[in-house]
């Protein structure tokens, strides 16, 4: 699981879980202090990634499944 999250973060995709691991790796590999990586900057990044994940994964995928399953006879999963 850690390898998959690492690949996801390495490719540059913004995802809250991938950002947890990439920020932790950057923080601990540099001795704890990175210029420009303040608590506010990290929280802001997590907030925007969380909003993007909610819109993309929650709303868009939910709308797609509701459109696919609008009939009563066929169910798509």
Backbone as JSON, one array per atom type, in Angstrom:
{
  "sequence": "XXXXXXXXXXXXXXXXXXXXXXXXXXXXXXXXXXXXXXXXXXXXXXXXXXXXXXXXXXXXXXXXXXXXXXXXXXXXX",
  "N": [[0.83, -1.19, 0.0], [1.94, 1.23, 0.76], [3.82, 1.59, -1.25], [2.18, 1.99, -3.5], [0.91, 4.39, -2.8], [3.18, 5.98, -2.75], [3.96, 5.94, -5.48], [1.74, 7.22, -6.61], [1.99, 9.77, -5.42], [4.53, 10.44, -6.39], [4.06, 10.74, -9.12], [2.8, 13.14, -9.15], [0.13, 13.64, -8.67], [-2.56, 15.25, -7.04], [-3.67, 14.38, -4.01], [-5.21, 13.76, -0.93], [-4.31, 11.68, 0.8], [-1.98, 10.87, -0.53], [-0.55, 13.24, -0.28], [-0.15, 13.32, 2.48], [1.81, 11.34, 2.82], [3.87, 12.28, 1.11], [4.52, 14.8, 2.21], [5.37, 13.98, 4.73], [7.61, 12.39, 4.07], [9.25, 14.36, 2.9], [9.6, 16.07, 5.08], [10.89, 14.49, 7.08], [13.17, 13.61, 5.74], [14.69, 15.83, 5.47], [15.59, 16.74, 7.89], [13.63, 18.0, 9.37], [13.13, 20.75, 8.97], [11.95, 22.72, 6.44], [12.19, 25.2, 4.07], [9.52, 27.31, 3.41], [7.65, 25.38, 3.9], [5.43, 25.57, 5.87], [3.16, 25.14, 8.66], [0.74, 26.3, 8.01], [0.88, 26.41, 5.18], [0.92, 23.67, 4.55], [-1.57, 22.84, 5.61], [-3.26, 24.37, 4.01], [-2.73, 23.26, 1.49], [-3.67, 20.64, 1.94], [-6.37, 21.21, 2.4], [-7.31, 22.24, -0.1], [-6.74, 20.01, -1.71], [-8.42, 18.14, -0.49], [-10.96, 19.27, -1.0], [-10.93, 19.13, -3.8], [-10.77, 16.33, -4.13], [-13.22, 15.62, -3.03], [-15.06, 16.86, -4.77], [-14.33, 15.7, -7.25], [-14.23, 12.85, -6.75], [-16.44, 12.36, -5.11], [-18.77, 13.87, -5.96], [-18.74, 13.93, -8.89], [-18.3, 11.21, -9.64], [-20.41, 10.07, -8.23], [-22.59, 11.29, -9.54], [-22.25, 10.17, -12.09], [-22.7, 7.41, -11.56], [-25.35, 7.57, -10.67], [-26.59, 8.41, -13.01], [-26.04, 6.23, -14.67], [-27.54, 4.27, -13.39], [-30.22, 4.95, -13.63], [-32.41, 3.64, -14.66], [-34.77, 1.05, -13.75], [-34.41, -1.62, -14.3], [-31.81, -2.46, -15.0], [-28.72, -2.71, -13.36], [-25.75, -1.1, -12.66], [-22.47, -1.54, -11.44]],
  "CA": [[0.0, 0.0, 0.0], [2.82, 2.4, 0.83], [4.42, 1.75, -2.57], [1.18, 2.56, -4.4], [0.76, 5.8, -2.43], [4.4, 6.65, -3.18], [3.88, 6.12, -6.93], [0.71, 8.24, -6.83], [2.58, 11.06, -5.05], [5.66, 10.69, -7.28], [3.54, 11.19, -10.41], [2.36, 14.52, -9.01], [-1.31, 13.78, -8.49], [-2.94, 15.84, -5.76], [-4.6, 13.55, -3.26], [-4.95, 14.01, 0.48], [-3.5, 10.6, 1.36], [-0.65, 10.96, -1.14], [0.13, 14.4, 0.29], [0.31, 12.95, 3.82], [3.08, 10.61, 2.72], [4.93, 13.09, 0.5], [4.95, 15.8, 3.18], [6.12, 13.3, 5.79], [8.92, 12.02, 3.53], [10.05, 15.58, 2.75], [9.9, 16.61, 6.41], [11.85, 13.67, 7.81], [14.41, 13.46, 5.0], [15.42, 17.09, 5.49], [15.89, 17.13, 9.26], [12.51, 18.64, 10.03], [12.87, 22.14, 8.58], [11.97, 22.99, 5.0], [11.77, 26.57, 3.82], [8.25, 27.4, 2.69], [6.73, 24.32, 4.31], [4.9, 25.9, 7.19], [1.93, 24.43, 9.0], [-0.34, 26.93, 7.24], [1.0, 25.98, 3.78], [0.52, 22.26, 4.49], [-3.02, 22.77, 5.82], [-3.91, 24.94, 2.82], [-2.64, 22.25, 0.44], [-4.59, 19.55, 2.27], [-7.74, 21.69, 2.24], [-7.65, 22.28, -1.52], [-6.75, 18.64, -2.21], [-9.63, 17.51, 0.03], [-12.09, 19.8, -1.77], [-10.84, 18.54, -5.14], [-11.14, 14.91, -4.03], [-14.66, 15.54, -2.77], [-15.78, 17.2, -6.01], [-14.05, 14.7, -8.28], [-14.59, 11.49, -6.37], [-17.76, 12.27, -4.48], [-19.88, 14.39, -6.76], [-18.73, 13.52, -10.29], [-18.5, 9.76, -9.73], [-21.79, 9.83, -7.78], [-23.51, 11.66, -10.63], [-22.11, 9.17, -13.15], [-23.41, 6.2, -11.15], [-26.8, 7.81, -10.65], [-27.04, 8.44, -14.4], [-26.0, 4.86, -15.18], [-28.54, 3.44, -12.71], [-31.52, 5.63, -13.58], [-33.46, 2.67, -14.97], [-35.02, 0.11, -12.67], [-34.17, -3.01, -14.69], [-30.38, -2.75, -15.12], [-27.92, -2.1, -12.3], [-24.32, -1.08, -12.94], [-21.66, -1.33, -10.24]],
  "C": [[0.87, 1.25, 0.0], [3.45, 2.65, -0.53], [3.44, 2.39, -3.55], [0.97, 4.04, -4.09], [1.99, 6.58, -2.87], [4.37, 6.91, -4.68], [2.88, 7.22, -7.27], [1.27, 9.63, -6.53], [3.72, 11.43, -5.99], [5.2, 11.22, -8.63], [2.95, 12.6, -10.34], [0.87, 14.71, -8.87], [-1.61, 14.34, -7.11], [-4.02, 14.98, -5.11], [-4.23, 13.69, -1.8], [-4.04, 12.94, 1.07], [-2.09, 10.61, 0.77], [0.13, 12.14, -0.57], [0.59, 14.13, 1.72], [1.68, 12.29, 3.72], [4.18, 11.47, 2.12], [5.41, 14.18, 1.44], [5.77, 15.16, 4.29], [7.52, 12.91, 5.3], [9.81, 13.25, 3.38], [10.48, 16.12, 4.1], [11.0, 15.81, 7.1], [13.16, 13.47, 7.05], [15.27, 14.71, 5.06], [15.72, 17.56, 6.91], [14.8, 17.93, 9.93], [12.21, 20.06, 9.61], [13.02, 22.3, 7.07], [11.44, 24.4, 4.8], [10.51, 26.59, 2.97], [7.24, 26.33, 3.07], [6.28, 24.58, 5.74], [3.63, 25.1, 7.44], [0.77, 24.99, 8.19], [-0.31, 26.49, 5.78], [0.55, 24.53, 3.61], [-0.99, 22.13, 4.64], [-3.78, 23.32, 4.63], [-3.88, 23.93, 1.67], [-3.6, 21.11, 0.69], [-6.04, 19.96, 2.08], [-8.15, 21.68, 0.77], [-7.66, 20.88, -2.14], [-8.0, 17.9, -1.74], [-10.87, 17.98, -0.72], [-12.09, 19.21, -3.18], [-11.2, 17.06, -5.15], [-12.63, 14.74, -3.81], [-15.45, 15.82, -4.05], [-15.57, 16.11, -7.05], [-14.56, 13.32, -7.93], [-15.99, 11.36, -5.82], [-18.89, 12.7, -5.39], [-19.88, 13.85, -8.19], [-18.95, 12.01, -10.45], [-19.91, 9.39, -9.27], [-22.81, 10.17, -8.85], [-23.44, 10.66, -11.78], [-22.86, 7.89, -12.79], [-24.92, 6.41, -11.09], [-27.36, 7.87, -12.07], [-27.06, 7.03, -14.99], [-27.12, 3.99, -14.6], [-29.91, 4.1, -12.65], [-32.67, 4.71, -13.95], [-33.61, 1.67, -13.84], [-34.63, -1.33, -13.02], [-32.69, -3.38, -14.72], [-29.63, -2.0, -14.03], [-26.45, -2.22, -12.66], [-23.57, -0.81, -11.65], [-20.25, -1.0, -10.63]]
}
